[in-house]
Every structure is written in structure tokens, then in C-alpha cells.
Amino acid sequence: MLNPFIIDQIKRREQEERKRDRQPVIELPVPMPTAPRPRSDEDEAERGVVVIDLF
């Protein structure tokens, strides 16, 4: 037989869980985060600056 205090705690937790289950939940359409691409030396070599003179 369990201690009356433990039984009371179990009942309280079950009641709190039921209350949480009754509350409405809204799911937002948020895009899933993607893992960052590992950087390599080739990526650094392809970068640069282009200057275009329009005059």
C-alpha cells in the first residue's frame, strides 16, 4: 500500500495533466531549421568582388 501523501501527489499530477490536455494548441507553420553547410576551401576561392563602371 502506498503512502497517502504519494497517492495525493499522483492524483494532483493526473489532474494537472488533464487540464493541460484540454487547453487548445495552435501549431504555427514554421520552416524547419536546416543544418549549416560545412565550409570548405573551395567556397572561399569562388568568392570575390565585381566592379562595374557604368559611366
Secondary structure, 3 states (H helix, E strand, C coil): CCCHHHHHHHHHHHHHHHHHHHCCCCCCCCCCCCCCCCCCHHHHHHCCCCCCCCC
